[in-house]
Each structure stands twice: as structure tokens, then as C-alpha cells.
Amino acid sequence: MKITLNGQEKEYNIDLTLEALLNDLGYVDKKIAVEVNEEIIPRSQIGNTLVVDGDRIELIIAVGGG
């Protein structure tokens, strides 16, 4: 399956949930917003949302500072 992740094409040979994708990318414990095909996915739905071929996924990572 091919997806576009933050503007870059990626290919996966297995079925994934958004949670599994975030784990694979190392973002599991980060403050992050996820958008799939221009729709914000609530944090409560990340574990139940399947990634499908052609999805356009944007990850927005919160950074702190002062």
C-alpha cells in the first residue's frame, strides 16, 4: 500500500492502524495531531482507524519552548 505522509510517498506491505503507523515512526508518546485526507482524527480513534492505500496523512507535532 502506498500512502503520502507529510508530503512524501511511503510504501507498506502490511495493514496498519494509525496507532501502528505512529509506533513505527516513533511518535507513540508525542503530542501529535493526525489528519487523514484533510480530516482531523480524534486521539480516541487513532487505534481504530485503518490506513488504506492512497491515504494522505499529515502529522503535526507539538513542540514546547519558551
N, CA, C and O atoms as a GROMACS GRO file, in nm:
protein
  264
    1MET      N    1   0.084  -0.116   0.000
    1MET     CA    2   0.000   0.000   0.000
    1MET      C    3   0.089   0.122   0.000
    1MET      O    4   0.191   0.126   0.068
    2LYS      N    5   0.050   0.222  -0.076
    2LYS     CA    6   0.124   0.348  -0.083
    2LYS      C    7   0.041   0.457  -0.015
    2LYS      O    8  -0.079   0.469  -0.037
    3ILE      N    9   0.109   0.534   0.069
    3ILE     CA   10   0.046   0.649   0.133
    3ILE      C   11   0.136   0.770   0.113
    3ILE      O   12   0.254   0.757   0.079
    4THR      N   13   0.079   0.886   0.134
    4THR     CA   14   0.159   1.008   0.135
    4THR      C   15   0.161   1.057   0.278
    4THR      O   16   0.056   1.086   0.336
    5LEU      N   17   0.280   1.066   0.335
    5LEU     CA   18   0.297   1.104   0.474
    5LEU      C   19   0.376   1.234   0.479
    5LEU      O   20   0.494   1.239   0.444
    6ASN      N   21   0.309   1.340   0.523
    6ASN     CA   22   0.371   1.473   0.527
    6ASN      C   23   0.437   1.507   0.393
    6ASN      O   24   0.548   1.559   0.389
    7GLY      N   25   0.366   1.478   0.286
    7GLY     CA   26   0.412   1.515   0.152
    7GLY      C   27   0.507   1.418   0.085
    7GLY      O   28   0.548   1.440  -0.029
    8GLN      N   29   0.545   1.311   0.155
    8GLN     CA   30   0.638   1.214   0.097
    8GLN      C   31   0.570   1.078   0.083
    8GLN      O   32   0.500   1.033   0.174
    9GLU      N   33   0.592   1.014  -0.031
    9GLU     CA   34   0.536   0.881  -0.052
    9GLU      C   35   0.608   0.777   0.031
    9GLU      O   36   0.731   0.775   0.039
   10LYS      N   37   0.529   0.690   0.094
   10LYS     CA   38   0.583   0.577   0.169
   10LYS      C   39   0.507   0.454   0.127
   10LYS      O   40   0.391   0.462   0.087
   11GLU      N   41   0.573   0.339   0.136
   11GLU     CA   42   0.508   0.214   0.099
   11GLU      C   43   0.518   0.116   0.215
   11GLU      O   44   0.623   0.100   0.276
   12TYR      N   45   0.406   0.051   0.244
   12TYR     CA   46   0.398  -0.051   0.349
   12TYR      C   47   0.340  -0.177   0.288
   12TYR      O   48   0.250  -0.171   0.204
   13ASN      N   49   0.390  -0.291   0.331
   13ASN     CA   50   0.342  -0.420   0.280
   13ASN      C   51   0.248  -0.490   0.376
   13ASN      O   52   0.213  -0.606   0.356
   14ILE      N   53   0.207  -0.420   0.482
   14ILE     CA   54   0.116  -0.478   0.580
   14ILE      C   55   0.002  -0.381   0.607
   14ILE      O   56   0.013  -0.261   0.581
   15ASP      N   57  -0.109  -0.433   0.659
   15ASP     CA   58  -0.218  -0.347   0.701
   15ASP      C   59  -0.180  -0.277   0.830
   15ASP      O   60  -0.117  -0.338   0.918
   16LEU      N   61  -0.217  -0.152   0.843
   16LEU     CA   62  -0.181  -0.071   0.960
   16LEU      C   63  -0.301   0.006   1.011
   16LEU      O   64  -0.389   0.044   0.935
   17THR      N   65  -0.302   0.028   1.143
   17THR     CA   66  -0.387   0.131   1.200
   17THR      C   67  -0.301   0.256   1.212
   17THR      O   68  -0.179   0.250   1.200
   18LEU      N   69  -0.365   0.368   1.237
   18LEU     CA   70  -0.286   0.490   1.260
   18LEU      C   71  -0.195   0.473   1.381
   18LEU      O   72  -0.083   0.523   1.382
   19GLU      N   73  -0.244   0.402   1.483
   19GLU     CA   74  -0.162   0.379   1.602
   19GLU      C   75  -0.036   0.300   1.568
   19GLU      O   76   0.073   0.333   1.615
   20ALA      N   77  -0.050   0.196   1.486
   20ALA     CA   78   0.067   0.116   1.445
   20ALA      C   79   0.163   0.200   1.362
   20ALA      O   80   0.285   0.186   1.375
   21LEU      N   81   0.110   0.286   1.277
   21LEU     CA   82   0.195   0.375   1.197
   21LEU      C   83   0.273   0.470   1.287
   21LEU      O   84   0.393   0.489   1.269
   22LEU      N   85   0.205   0.529   1.385
   22LEU     CA   86   0.274   0.619   1.477
   22LEU      C   87   0.380   0.546   1.557
   22LEU      O   88   0.488   0.600   1.581
   23ASN      N   89   0.352   0.422   1.598
   23ASN     CA   90   0.452   0.340   1.667
   23ASN      C   91   0.573   0.318   1.577
   23ASN      O   92   0.687   0.333   1.621
   24ASP      N   93   0.548   0.282   1.452
   24ASP     CA   94   0.656   0.256   1.356
   24ASP      C   95   0.743   0.380   1.336
   24ASP      O   96   0.865   0.368   1.318
   25LEU      N   97   0.682   0.496   1.340
   25LEU     CA   98   0.754   0.621   1.317
   25LEU      C   99   0.817   0.677   1.444
   25LEU      O  100   0.892   0.775   1.438
   26GLY      N  101   0.787   0.616   1.560
   26GLY     CA  102   0.844   0.662   1.686
   26GLY      C  103   0.770   0.778   1.750
   26GLY      O  104   0.828   0.850   1.832
   27TYR      N  105   0.643   0.798   1.715
   27TYR     CA  106   0.565   0.910   1.767
   27TYR      C  107   0.463   0.870   1.873
   27TYR      O  108   0.375   0.950   1.905
   28VAL      N  109   0.472   0.750   1.927
   28VAL     CA  110   0.366   0.699   2.015
   28VAL      C  111   0.343   0.785   2.139
   28VAL      O  112   0.228   0.801   2.180
   29ASP      N  113   0.445   0.840   2.199
   29ASP     CA  114   0.429   0.918   2.323
   29ASP      C  115   0.439   1.068   2.301
   29ASP      O  116   0.455   1.143   2.397
   30LYS      N  117   0.430   1.111   2.179
   30LYS     CA  118   0.442   1.253   2.148
   30LYS      C  119   0.304   1.318   2.141
   30LYS      O  120   0.204   1.253   2.111
   31LYS      N  121   0.301   1.447   2.170
   31LYS     CA  122   0.180   1.527   2.149
   31LYS      C  123   0.170   1.551   1.999
   31LYS      O  124   0.252   1.622   1.940
   32ILE      N  125   0.068   1.493   1.938
   32ILE     CA  126   0.062   1.495   1.792
   32ILE      C  127  -0.084   1.505   1.746
   32ILE      O  128  -0.173   1.448   1.808
   33ALA      N  129  -0.106   1.576   1.639
   33ALA     CA  130  -0.236   1.580   1.573
   33ALA      C  131  -0.222   1.503   1.443
   33ALA      O  132  -0.120   1.513   1.375
   34VAL      N  133  -0.325   1.426   1.408
   34VAL     CA  134  -0.321   1.345   1.288
   34VAL      C  135  -0.437   1.385   1.197
   34VAL      O  136  -0.552   1.394   1.240
   35GLU      N  137  -0.403   1.408   1.072
   35GLU     CA  138  -0.503   1.441   0.971
   35GLU      C  139  -0.492   1.338   0.859
   35GLU      O  140  -0.384   1.312   0.807
   36VAL      N  141  -0.605   1.278   0.823
   36VAL     CA  142  -0.609   1.182   0.714
   36VAL      C  143  -0.706   1.234   0.608
   36VAL      O  144  -0.824   1.257   0.636
   37ASN      N  145  -0.655   1.253   0.489
   37ASN     CA  146  -0.736   1.302   0.378
   37ASN      C  147  -0.814   1.428   0.417
   37ASN      O  148  -0.933   1.440   0.390
   38GLU      N  149  -0.743   1.521   0.482
   38GLU     CA  150  -0.795   1.652   0.522
   38GLU      C  151  -0.898   1.644   0.633
   38GLU      O  152  -0.976   1.738   0.650
   39GLU      N  153  -0.902   1.535   0.709
   39GLU     CA  154  -0.993   1.522   0.823
   39GLU      C  155  -0.912   1.492   0.948
   39GLU      O  156  -0.834   1.396   0.952
   40ILE      N  157  -0.931   1.574   1.052
   40ILE     CA  158  -0.862   1.552   1.179
   40ILE      C  159  -0.919   1.426   1.244
   40ILE      O  160  -1.040   1.408   1.252
   41ILE      N  161  -0.830   1.338   1.290
   41ILE     CA  162  -0.870   1.215   1.356
   41ILE      C  163  -0.854   1.235   1.507
   41ILE      O  164  -0.744   1.263   1.554
   42PRO      N  165  -0.964   1.221   1.583
   42PRO     CA  166  -0.952   1.236   1.729
   42PRO      C  167  -0.858   1.131   1.787
   42PRO      O  168  -0.851   1.019   1.737
   43ARG      N  169  -0.786   1.167   1.892
   43ARG     CA  170  -0.691   1.076   1.955
   43ARG      C  171  -0.760   0.945   1.994
   43ARG      O  172  -0.699   0.838   1.986
   44SER      N  173  -0.885   0.953   2.035
   44SER     CA  174  -0.958   0.833   2.077
   44SER      C  175  -0.984   0.737   1.961
   44SER      O  176  -1.015   0.620   1.985
   45GLN      N  177  -0.971   0.782   1.837
   45GLN     CA  178  -0.997   0.699   1.721
   45GLN      C  179  -0.871   0.648   1.651
   45GLN      O  180  -0.880   0.571   1.555
   46ILE      N  181  -0.755   0.690   1.696
   46ILE     CA  182  -0.630   0.654   1.628
   46ILE      C  183  -0.608   0.503   1.625
   46ILE      O  184  -0.561   0.450   1.525
   47GLY      N  185  -0.641   0.434   1.734
   47GLY     CA  186  -0.623   0.289   1.739
   47GLY      C  187  -0.720   0.212   1.653
   47GLY      O  188  -0.695   0.096   1.618
   48ASN      N  189  -0.833   0.275   1.617
   48ASN     CA  190  -0.937   0.208   1.538
   48ASN      C  191  -0.938   0.248   1.391
   48ASN      O  192  -1.013   0.191   1.312
   49THR      N  193  -0.856   0.343   1.354
   49THR     CA  194  -0.858   0.394   1.217
   49THR      C  195  -0.754   0.321   1.133
   49THR      O  196  -0.635   0.325   1.162
   50LEU      N  197  -0.802   0.255   1.028
   50LEU     CA  198  -0.712   0.183   0.938
   50LEU      C  199  -0.652   0.277   0.835
   50LEU      O  200  -0.719   0.368   0.786
   51VAL      N  201  -0.527   0.254   0.804
   51VAL     CA  202  -0.459   0.324   0.696
   51VAL      C  203  -0.486   0.244   0.569
   51VAL      O  204  -0.467   0.123   0.567
   52VAL      N  205  -0.531   0.313   0.464
   52VAL     CA  206  -0.562   0.244   0.338
   52VAL      C  207  -0.480   0.303   0.224
   52VAL      O  208  -0.432   0.416   0.231
   53ASP      N  209  -0.466   0.224   0.120
   53ASP     CA  210  -0.390   0.266   0.002
   53ASP      C  211  -0.439   0.401  -0.048
   53ASP      O  212  -0.559   0.422  -0.067
   54GLY      N  213  -0.346   0.491  -0.070
   54GLY     CA  214  -0.379   0.623  -0.123
   54GLY      C  215  -0.405   0.729  -0.018
   54GLY      O  216  -0.423   0.846  -0.053
   55ASP      N  217  -0.407   0.692   0.111
   55ASP     CA  218  -0.431   0.792   0.215
   55ASP      C  219  -0.325   0.901   0.212
   55ASP      O  220  -0.207   0.875   0.186
   56ARG      N  221  -0.370   1.023   0.239
   56ARG     CA  222  -0.281   1.138   0.256
   56ARG      C  223  -0.284   1.172   0.404
   56ARG      O  224  -0.385   1.220   0.455
   57ILE      N  225  -0.173   1.148   0.471
   57ILE     CA  226  -0.166   1.164   0.616
   57ILE      C  227  -0.070   1.277   0.650
   57ILE      O  228   0.042   1.283   0.599
   58GLU      N  229  -0.116   1.366   0.736
   58GLU     CA  230  -0.033   1.476   0.785
   58GLU      C  231  -0.020   1.459   0.936
   58GLU      O  232  -0.120   1.440   1.005
   59LEU      N  233   0.102   1.466   0.987
   59LEU     CA  234   0.129   1.460   1.130
   59LEU      C  235   0.178   1.597   1.173
   59LEU      O  236   0.273   1.651   1.115
   60ILE      N  237   0.114   1.652   1.274
   60ILE     CA  238   0.154   1.781   1.327
   60ILE      C  239   0.200   1.758   1.470
   60ILE      O  240   0.122   1.717   1.556
   61ILE      N  241   0.327   1.785   1.495
   61ILE     CA  242   0.388   1.756   1.624
   61ILE      C  243   0.400   1.884   1.704
   61ILE      O  244   0.454   1.984   1.656
   62ALA      N  245   0.349   1.880   1.828
   62ALA     CA  246   0.358   1.996   1.916
   62ALA      C  247   0.499   2.003   1.975
   62ALA      O  248   0.554   1.903   2.021
   63VAL      N  249   0.555   2.122   1.972
   63VAL     CA  250   0.686   2.144   2.032
   63VAL      C  251   0.673   2.254   2.136
   63VAL      O  252   0.604   2.353   2.115
   64GLY      N  253   0.739   2.234   2.248
   64GLY     CA  254   0.736   2.334   2.354
   64GLY      C  255   0.855   2.426   2.346
   64GLY      O  256   0.956   2.396   2.282
   65GLY      N  257   0.842   2.534   2.410
   65GLY     CA  258   0.953   2.629   2.411
   65GLY      C  259   0.918   2.747   2.499
   65GLY      O  260   0.808   2.756   2.554
   66GLY      N  261   1.009   2.834   2.510
   66GLY     CA  262   0.979   2.945   2.598
   66GLY      C  263   1.048   3.068   2.562
   66GLY      O  264   1.031   3.170   2.629
   0.00000   0.00000   0.00000
